[in-house]
């Protein structure tokens, strides 16, 4: 489990294909790896991945399967990546409960200044529309955020998020651009509520 509070911006330094996926070399940047070992989980742009090898100087390797590549964005090329280590019992829950399982890929519609902040509007796939609510929680590239408004459209559901300067400076979202694909995870509680309601209606 994760919180959606990004702990560091890392860098995908190399992408090495293998039969069934790719192996990524990650430079962890300022992420503290002193308590990270083989088999531990780290979220990369919101996608939970397993450390398969540790290398000196704050680097490690992860394997990303073809299935994960199909369901995510930003894990197939060199570039910056949001990093968060898995929660431990007793950790502060600063964001919301996040599983690290990407539910869908959204498209950035716009990213416009609003004072010192930015308004980010994203188009989510139709299948995620029922899980999005005004002032609800959503994860974008691993970052726990709150929706301002939602609007159902023909090709999905648009939602708006306000990004304050701090969030822009400590995550990769500050460099986001219209048309970019982003990883989305819906609220964990909404997922279970939908399941319970669907069973009760049968």
ABEGO torsion letter per residue (X at the ends): XBAGBBABBBBBABBBBBBGEBBBBBBAEABBAAABBBGBBBBBGGBBBBBABBBBGGBBBBBBBAAAAAABBGAABBEBBBBBBBBBBGBBBABBBBAGBBABBBBBABBBBBEABBBBBBBBBAAAAAABBBGBBBBBGGBBBBBABBBBBAAEBBBBBBBBAAAAAABAAAABBBGBBBBBBBBAAAAAAAAAAAAAAX
